[in-house]
Amino acid sequence: MLHLVVSFCLCCWCLTDGFGEIVSVLEGDSLLLHASNIHQDDDLVWKFGAEKSLIAEMSGAAGIFFIYDDVLDGRFRNRLKLDKVTGSLTITNIRTEDAGDYELKISGAILRDTTFRVSVYARLPVPALIRDCSSSSSLSSPSNCSVLCSVVNVSAVSLSWYKGNSVLSSINVSDLSISLSLPLEVEYQDKNTYSCVINNTISNQTTHLDINTLCQTCPAKAETLPVLYQSLVLWQIVLISVVAGFLLIVTVIGIVCICNKGKTIRTKKKNTKHSALCKPKKRKTKSKTQAVYENVPKKR
């Protein structure tokens, strides 16, 4: 009999003590964490996160209630509500940074611990459908229509194309916030129902494909030349023109320099000849002896 009583007590502890609930909620909603089986004289505390920060407490016997919404740099400021009868905790306008473990400790006739593991999901955007005229299949086959389903800044989601209720293709993303695109090829005359769906654990958004509206005829191939390529060609033309103009200017300057150099050389030669003509001639100086005998008659 004693063995049965001990076993019953252990089973009750396992059910009431330990991990409690997994809760998922959308960003911006209000979250209610229930404190069940509270007695009038019980004391309880609410803690949050790995550091177990105290965010609320209640003493039923003393009739004291406290909310500590200024902890963690005021993360919960003006967003916590404590029910003074049940001890349940409400978090309003919940945010993604509010995700984590919320621990409830109840002290009374029985000590009880319960942990709520809360996941907060961002609200999903509506998928956008875009006609992809740059697709090779759209250009090669006029009867085909290429469509892109796109979403931006999403995490922990799945993006899928459906044909009726059957999944045609799907792509998943983890916790990274990125943009996703998923292509689909259909024919203009296709009468099936197609839809693009983005979903996470607790919500989804759907956009239906209207082939007659979206799948209009793509422009001719020549008209689909990318703007970037056109700009590149234009810049090449401008660059070639600039280089040609620069070379022309250098050539003209070189010719002018050569002409000026030749003119300078001819001017120097002319100046040298003129100097030689204008230079005074040196008179031959006679010696004194020659001067003395110059007037003496020579003997015959």
Number of C-alpha atoms within 10 A of each C-alpha: 5 7 7 8 9 10 10 11 10 10 11 10 14 10 12 14 15 13 15 16 14 11 16 15 21 19 21 15 13 15 20 14 18 14 17 10 10 17 16 13 14 19 22 23 20 25 18 20 15 9 7 12 15 18 20 21 22 22 19 20 12 10 11 11 17 14 20 17 18 12 13 14 8 11 13 20 13 14 14 19 17 20 13 15 11 15 29 18 23 17 18 17 16 21 20 15 10 18 19 17 20 24 22 24 17 25 16 15 9 10 14 16 18 19 21 18 17 19 19 21 22 17 17 20 16 16 22 16 21 15 20 20 20 14 15 10 15 21 19 10 10 12 14 19 25 21 23 17 24 19 18 15 12 20 19 16 22 18 24 21 25 18 13 11 10 9 14 13 14 15 13 14 15 11 9 11 13 13 12 20 16 17 18 17 14 17 15 16 11 11 10 10 13 21 19 27 19 25 18 17 12 11 14 16 15 18 16 15 20 12 20 11 7 15 21 12 14 16 10 10 11 7 8 12 11 11 9 9 10 11 11 12 12 11 12 12 11 12 12 11 12 12 11 12 12 11 12 12 11 12 12 11 11 12 11 11 12 12 10 11 12 11 11 11 10 11 11 11 10 10 10 11 10 10 9 9 9 8 8 7 7 6 6 6 6 8 8 9 8 9 10 9 10 10 8 8 7 7 4 3
